Amino acid sequence: MALIHSVILFLFMNFRHCQLQCVKEALNDREFSINVTTHIQVESGDCIRIPYEIKMPENKMKVPHRRIWFRGDQQNAVSSTAVRNTEAVAEDLLMLGALPRGEYEYGIKLEWDCNQTYIFPTRVRVSVSALTLKPDLLVPVIEEGQPARLSCFAPPLCNANAITNWKLTGTDGTDLPMRPKYFDWNDRGSLTLRPKAYHHNLNITCVAEYENNIVAEKTVTLNVKFAPRILGASQCTVKGKQLVCECISWGNPMSPITWPLAASLTDFSVSSYSTAKTVNSIITIPAAADYNNTNVQCISRNELGQVATGIPILHTGNLNSNQRQTSTSILLWITAVSASLNLVFITSLGIYIWGKRPQKKVVEEMNIYTYLNRAQVEPEYSVIPPRLT
């Protein structure tokens, strides 16, 4: 029993001794100082190094104690170092990783036993400008139907490697889906493209993502080579006595257009213009009545191939035989009815005004009426206007 009492008394005395030792001392700011650059300017992606020197009273600092750097609020610690000596002057270096663009503020504090803390009033402001470094994006020659491998190399930032991704956008910047049927990639910067003609002029972007939300991008416009194709807007029309045909070709490289028909003609004209990868060619044949075929062939070619298409001829303003027969019957019926009604009207009117108006006036009115109902037939003529390039 006496042994138990002795143990309890020993523990109590030690606890009291510790309590007496953990008494916070009053600290004097004059005894603490820090020598550090208070404004540092770096670019996003750079390693941040902050050398500093602190002075502190040897008689009040206990071993071990901790040096803690914090960002903004003192509870937001970014670095903590245990110090096991009591040197009055200490030099050290704060190492920070790469940061995204922005403004940051850092401070340092010391902590030792009995929850004793000293916070240096000096703050270090770090200004981080935008990242200028971009990944290297290698794009081979791309041909429709031939798999092409694109490679993206993103250099490490402050010893941190990137994870790469890809995105596809239209000419207006709209995000487009990257369908697995045409695109296959991994996070190591490799992308395989199975191109189609409609991928031409789209934008492909390599996105390198680093720690701390740092992102670097490189964008290129896809230049896809493809054989020409004749667009559906191509047409041939007969207007009056002229045959006007327009052939529209789309290909990369640019695909000139030829008209085989021209080899057998002496009177014709051809004009061509182009925009982007589209070529428009217009042939005009004055003697349309002498051309009896139902279509006109145009040919477009480039280094990847050629295409030949017969463009159907549309007879603008002309009716087929059934339409003409129906129209003629309707016109004869309307003419007969109108003539009958007019005859009744004129006869009645003539009897009414016979005694009041001279015969000459009636004849003049009939001539005027006949003139107003006379068929006026004029040929229609129009040329497709040239389009601006």
LOBA-65981 format. One line per 4 residues: number of its first residue (from 0); their letters; for each residue x, y, z of C-alpha. Coordinates in Angstrom, 2 decimals. Layout:
NUM	a	X/Y/Z ~ ... $
//
This chain:
0	mali	0.00/0.00/0.00 ~ 2.86/2.32/0.86 ~ 4.41/1.58/-2.54 ~ 1.25/2.73/-4.34 $
4	hsvi	1.20/5.98/-2.39 ~ 4.84/6.58/-3.28 ~ 4.18/6.13/-7.03 ~ 1.20/8.51/-6.94 $
8	lflf	3.24/11.13/-5.07 ~ 6.10/10.80/-7.61 ~ 3.78/11.30/-10.57 ~ 2.09/14.27/-8.93 $
12	mnfr	5.40/15.99/-8.25 ~ 6.56/15.45/-11.83 ~ 3.28/16.87/-13.18 ~ 3.67/19.94/-10.95 $
16	hcql	7.25/20.32/-12.11 ~ 6.15/20.23/-15.77 ~ 3.46/22.79/-15.11 ~ 5.99/25.12/-13.57 $
20	qcvk	8.29/24.68/-16.60 ~ 5.52/25.34/-19.26 ~ 5.08/29.01/-18.50 ~ 4.94/31.19/-21.65 $
24	ealn	7.55/33.91/-21.65 ~ 6.93/37.42/-22.87 ~ 8.60/37.88/-26.25 ~ 10.28/41.04/-27.46 $
28	dref	10.01/41.80/-31.18 ~ 13.42/43.48/-31.05 ~ 15.01/40.14/-30.36 ~ 13.57/38.58/-33.56 $
32	sinv	14.30/39.69/-37.12 ~ 14.29/38.26/-40.65 ~ 16.25/39.27/-43.72 ~ 14.37/38.23/-46.88 $
36	tthi	13.37/39.61/-50.29 ~ 9.81/40.84/-49.80 ~ 8.73/40.77/-53.49 ~ 9.62/37.97/-55.90 $
40	qves	8.52/37.84/-59.57 ~ 8.51/34.57/-61.46 ~ 6.78/32.97/-64.44 ~ 4.23/30.24/-63.97 $
44	gdci	6.04/26.91/-64.12 ~ 9.28/28.21/-62.56 ~ 10.59/26.73/-59.33 ~ 10.34/29.32/-56.54 $
48	ripy	13.33/29.70/-54.19 ~ 13.18/32.09/-51.24 ~ 16.49/32.41/-49.33 ~ 16.23/34.00/-45.89 $
52	eikm	18.12/34.69/-42.69 ~ 16.54/34.90/-39.24 ~ 17.85/36.13/-35.89 ~ 16.40/34.98/-32.54 $
56	penk	17.36/35.03/-28.86 ~ 19.39/31.96/-27.86 ~ 18.26/32.10/-24.24 ~ 14.58/31.79/-25.14 $
60	mkvp	14.64/29.30/-28.00 ~ 14.32/25.69/-26.98 ~ 15.60/22.64/-28.80 ~ 14.01/21.30/-30.87 $
64	hrri	11.83/24.05/-32.35 ~ 10.07/24.33/-35.72 ~ 10.23/26.89/-38.53 ~ 6.93/26.95/-40.36 $
68	wfrg	6.22/28.84/-43.60 ~ 2.55/29.52/-44.39 ~ 0.62/31.03/-47.30 ~ -2.03/33.62/-46.47 $
72	dqqn	-3.50/32.38/-43.21 ~ -0.94/31.15/-40.65 ~ -2.84/27.87/-40.37 ~ -2.13/27.13/-44.05 $
76	avss	1.36/25.67/-43.66 ~ 3.38/24.97/-46.82 ~ 6.68/23.98/-45.19 ~ 7.70/22.81/-41.69 $
80	tavr	11.30/22.16/-40.59 ~ 12.51/20.78/-37.26 ~ 15.58/22.67/-35.93 ~ 17.87/20.99/-33.42 $
84	ntea	20.31/23.77/-32.63 ~ 20.02/27.15/-30.91 ~ 22.12/29.31/-33.23 ~ 21.26/32.96/-32.87 $
88	vaed	21.53/33.49/-36.66 ~ 20.25/30.91/-39.12 ~ 20.23/30.88/-42.92 ~ 17.88/28.67/-44.90 $
92	llml	16.05/28.32/-48.21 ~ 12.34/27.88/-48.81 ~ 11.64/25.76/-51.90 ~ 8.21/26.03/-53.52 $
96	galp	6.91/24.18/-56.54 ~ 5.54/25.82/-59.69 ~ 2.44/27.97/-59.22 ~ -0.28/29.13/-61.62 $
100	rgey	-0.62/32.79/-62.54 ~ -1.59/34.98/-59.60 ~ -0.48/36.87/-56.47 ~ 0.59/34.99/-53.32 $
104	eygi	1.72/36.04/-49.82 ~ 3.93/34.00/-47.49 ~ 4.99/34.34/-43.86 ~ 7.11/32.42/-41.33 $
108	klew	6.64/31.55/-37.67 ~ 8.58/29.71/-34.95 ~ 7.07/27.19/-32.55 ~ 8.61/25.50/-29.52 $
112	dcnq	7.55/23.76/-26.30 ~ 4.67/24.89/-24.11 ~ 2.88/26.06/-27.34 ~ 5.18/29.06/-27.55 $
116	tyif	4.88/30.78/-30.96 ~ 6.50/33.78/-32.61 ~ 5.17/35.08/-35.97 ~ 7.48/37.32/-37.97 $
120	ptrv	5.56/40.39/-39.16 ~ 7.42/40.50/-42.50 ~ 5.57/39.02/-45.50 ~ 6.93/37.83/-48.84 $
124	rvsv	4.80/38.64/-51.89 ~ 5.21/36.34/-54.91 ~ 3.91/37.56/-58.30 ~ 3.48/34.79/-60.87 $
128	salt	3.02/35.77/-64.52 ~ 1.34/33.69/-67.20 ~ 3.03/30.56/-68.52 ~ 4.71/31.14/-71.90 $
132	lkpd	6.14/27.68/-72.38 ~ 4.16/25.52/-74.82 ~ 4.38/21.83/-75.68 ~ 6.07/20.73/-78.90 $
136	llvp	3.45/19.31/-81.28 ~ 4.72/17.30/-84.26 ~ 2.27/16.73/-87.13 ~ 3.18/14.60/-90.17 $
140	viee	1.77/14.94/-93.71 ~ -1.88/13.90/-93.47 ~ -3.77/12.20/-96.33 ~ -7.37/11.05/-96.24 $
144	gqpa	-7.67/7.39/-95.33 ~ -4.02/7.06/-94.22 ~ -3.43/6.78/-90.41 ~ -1.27/9.63/-89.13 $
148	rlsc	0.48/9.78/-85.76 ~ 0.68/13.13/-83.95 ~ 3.16/13.51/-81.07 ~ 3.09/16.03/-78.23 $
152	fapp	6.12/16.60/-75.97 ~ 5.46/18.57/-72.77 ~ 8.65/19.47/-70.86 ~ 8.61/19.08/-67.05 $
156	lcna	7.95/22.19/-64.96 ~ 9.99/22.41/-61.74 ~ 10.65/18.65/-61.94 ~ 6.94/17.87/-62.36 $
160	nait	5.83/15.89/-65.41 ~ 2.63/16.61/-67.30 ~ -0.35/14.48/-68.20 ~ -1.34/15.17/-71.82 $
164	nwkl	-4.81/15.32/-73.30 ~ -6.26/16.33/-76.64 ~ -9.20/18.41/-77.83 ~ -10.74/19.15/-81.24 $
168	tgtd	-12.33/22.47/-82.20 ~ -13.98/23.89/-85.30 ~ -12.91/26.98/-87.22 ~ -15.17/29.05/-84.93 $
172	gtdl	-13.63/27.62/-81.76 ~ -16.54/25.30/-80.94 ~ -15.54/22.09/-79.16 ~ -16.12/18.98/-81.27 $
176	pmrp	-16.31/15.33/-80.18 ~ -13.23/13.19/-80.82 ~ -14.84/9.97/-81.96 ~ -12.82/6.77/-81.34 $
180	kyfd	-13.53/5.83/-84.96 ~ -11.12/8.56/-86.05 ~ -9.03/9.40/-82.95 ~ -7.01/7.19/-80.61 $
184	wndr	-4.64/8.62/-77.96 ~ -2.93/8.09/-74.61 ~ -1.74/10.32/-71.76 ~ 1.88/10.10/-72.95 $
188	gslt	1.33/12.51/-75.80 ~ 0.61/10.22/-78.75 ~ -2.46/10.50/-80.97 ~ -3.40/8.43/-84.02 $
192	lrpk	-5.70/10.11/-86.53 ~ -7.64/8.28/-89.25 ~ -8.48/11.36/-91.30 ~ -11.42/12.22/-93.51 $
196	ayhh	-11.75/15.20/-95.82 ~ -14.01/17.02/-93.37 ~ -11.21/17.03/-90.78 ~ -9.40/19.55/-93.00 $
200	nlni	-9.05/22.99/-91.34 ~ -10.17/21.72/-87.93 ~ -7.96/22.58/-84.95 ~ -6.26/19.93/-82.80 $
204	tcva	-4.86/20.98/-79.40 ~ -2.40/19.18/-77.12 ~ -3.25/20.02/-73.49 ~ -0.46/19.48/-70.92 $
208	eyen	-1.75/19.42/-67.33 ~ 0.68/19.90/-64.41 ~ 0.32/20.06/-60.64 ~ -1.32/23.10/-59.02 $
212	niva	-3.72/23.48/-61.99 ~ -1.02/24.67/-64.39 ~ -2.03/24.06/-68.02 ~ -0.01/24.52/-71.21 $
216	ektv	-1.53/24.18/-74.69 ~ -0.37/24.00/-78.30 ~ -2.83/24.15/-81.22 ~ -2.34/23.36/-84.91 $
220	tlnv	-4.75/23.46/-87.84 ~ -5.09/20.14/-89.61 ~ -4.10/20.18/-93.27 ~ -5.69/17.05/-94.73 $
224	kfap	-4.92/16.20/-98.36 ~ -7.74/14.53/-100.28 ~ -8.78/13.74/-103.84 ~ -11.28/16.13/-105.46 $
228	rilg	-15.04/15.68/-105.40 ~ -17.73/17.51/-107.38 ~ -20.18/19.29/-105.10 ~ -23.93/18.97/-105.45 $
232	asqc	-24.36/22.68/-106.11 ~ -22.93/22.18/-109.62 ~ -25.59/22.80/-112.30 ~ -26.32/23.37/-116.00 $
236	tvkg	-29.20/25.58/-117.17 ~ -30.56/26.63/-120.57 ~ -31.68/30.23/-120.54 ~ -32.95/31.63/-123.77 $
240	kqlv	-30.42/30.51/-126.36 ~ -27.52/30.01/-123.98 ~ -26.27/26.96/-122.05 ~ -24.55/27.95/-118.80 $
244	ceci	-22.85/25.26/-116.68 ~ -21.11/25.70/-113.34 ~ -18.91/22.93/-111.92 ~ -17.77/23.20/-108.29 $
248	swgn	-14.88/21.06/-107.10 ~ -13.49/20.63/-103.57 ~ -10.06/19.09/-103.08 ~ -6.68/19.52/-101.41 $
252	pmsp	-4.41/20.43/-103.11 ~ -6.53/22.76/-105.24 ~ -8.16/20.81/-108.07 ~ -8.46/22.56/-111.48 $
256	itwp	-11.54/21.83/-113.62 ~ -11.65/20.99/-117.33 ~ -14.61/20.63/-119.75 ~ -14.20/17.84/-122.34 $
260	laas	-17.03/19.43/-124.32 ~ -14.86/22.46/-125.07 ~ -12.58/20.40/-127.32 ~ -15.37/20.13/-129.92 $
264	ltdf	-16.60/23.74/-129.70 ~ -15.47/26.91/-131.39 ~ -17.81/29.39/-129.74 ~ -17.73/29.22/-125.93 $
268	svss	-16.24/30.95/-122.88 ~ -14.87/29.57/-119.59 ~ -14.23/31.49/-116.38 ~ -12.86/30.09/-113.13 $
272	ysta	-12.24/31.30/-109.59 ~ -11.30/29.67/-106.31 ~ -11.63/30.18/-102.58 ~ -10.09/28.04/-99.82 $
276	ktvn	-9.95/24.56/-101.37 ~ -12.96/25.08/-103.68 ~ -12.72/25.73/-107.44 ~ -15.66/27.11/-109.45 $
280	siit	-15.59/26.87/-113.25 ~ -18.33/28.28/-115.52 ~ -18.67/27.45/-119.21 ~ -21.08/29.39/-121.43 $
284	ipaa	-22.20/28.06/-124.83 ~ -24.20/30.56/-126.95 ~ -25.75/28.05/-129.39 ~ -27.63/25.95/-126.82 $
288	adyn	-30.11/24.74/-129.46 ~ -27.31/22.86/-131.21 ~ -26.45/20.83/-128.09 ~ -28.66/17.77/-127.75 $
292	ntnv	-27.10/15.87/-124.81 ~ -28.89/15.65/-121.44 ~ -25.79/16.46/-119.36 ~ -22.40/18.14/-119.56 $
296	qcis	-19.29/16.47/-118.16 ~ -16.68/18.25/-116.05 ~ -13.41/16.77/-114.75 ~ -11.40/17.81/-111.70 $
300	rnel	-8.00/16.41/-110.71 ~ -5.11/16.85/-108.30 ~ -2.09/14.75/-107.28 ~ -4.29/12.34/-105.28 $
304	gqva	-6.77/11.50/-108.03 ~ -9.46/12.80/-110.37 ~ -13.23/12.76/-110.62 ~ -15.53/13.13/-113.67 $
308	tgip	-19.21/13.98/-113.32 ~ -22.03/14.55/-115.78 ~ -24.11/17.57/-114.73 ~ -27.80/17.30/-115.83 $
312	ilht	-29.13/20.13/-118.00 ~ -32.16/22.02/-116.66 ~ -34.26/23.82/-119.31 ~ -35.34/26.92/-117.46 $
316	gnln	-38.54/28.42/-118.82 ~ -39.27/25.50/-121.23 ~ -42.03/22.92/-120.69 ~ -42.08/19.29/-121.73 $
320	snqr	-44.59/18.00/-124.34 ~ -47.29/16.99/-121.82 ~ -47.01/20.31/-119.99 ~ -47.19/22.22/-123.29 $
324	qtst	-50.29/20.25/-124.45 ~ -52.10/20.82/-121.15 ~ -51.19/24.49/-121.09 ~ -52.37/24.95/-124.71 $
328	sill	-55.78/23.33/-123.99 ~ -56.34/25.49/-120.96 ~ -55.34/28.60/-122.87 ~ -57.74/27.81/-125.77 $
332	wita	-60.65/27.24/-123.35 ~ -59.97/30.50/-121.51 ~ -59.68/32.36/-124.82 ~ -62.99/30.94/-126.10 $
336	vsas	-64.89/31.83/-122.93 ~ -63.37/35.31/-122.84 ~ -64.21/35.89/-126.50 ~ -67.86/34.86/-125.94 $
340	lnlv	-68.32/37.11/-122.96 ~ -66.59/39.97/-124.68 ~ -68.83/39.55/-127.74 ~ -72.00/39.67/-125.63 $
344	fits	-70.73/42.67/-123.71 ~ -69.65/44.60/-126.78 ~ -72.88/43.85/-128.63 ~ -75.01/45.05/-125.73 $
348	lgiy	-72.88/48.09/-125.28 ~ -73.03/48.88/-128.97 ~ -76.84/48.71/-129.05 ~ -77.06/50.95/-125.98 $
352	iwgk	-74.76/53.65/-127.22 ~ -75.55/53.40/-130.95 ~ -77.49/56.53/-131.02 ~ -75.27/58.45/-128.62 $
356	rpqk	-71.72/57.75/-129.83 ~ -70.33/57.71/-133.35 ~ -69.44/54.42/-135.01 ~ -65.81/55.41/-135.14 $
360	kvve	-65.56/55.53/-131.35 ~ -66.82/51.95/-130.98 ~ -64.22/50.74/-133.43 ~ -61.52/52.59/-131.50 $
364	emni	-62.62/50.96/-128.22 ~ -62.54/47.52/-129.82 ~ -59.05/48.17/-131.16 ~ -57.88/49.26/-127.72 $
368	ytyl	-59.34/46.13/-126.11 ~ -57.69/43.92/-128.68 ~ -54.32/45.59/-128.06 ~ -54.54/45.09/-124.29 $
372	nraq	-55.19/41.35/-124.68 ~ -52.55/40.72/-127.28 ~ -49.93/38.11/-126.14 ~ -46.59/39.64/-125.33 $
376	vepe	-43.81/36.97/-125.65 ~ -40.26/38.03/-124.75 ~ -37.31/35.69/-124.30 ~ -35.81/35.40/-120.77 $
380	ysvi	-32.06/35.79/-120.46 ~ -29.83/35.71/-117.36 ~ -26.19/34.86/-116.73 ~ -25.00/33.40/-113.42 $
384	pprl	-23.19/36.32/-111.78 ~ -19.55/35.84/-110.80 ~ -18.94/35.18/-107.10 ~ -16.35/36.98/-105.05 $
388	t	-13.30/34.99/-104.06 $
//
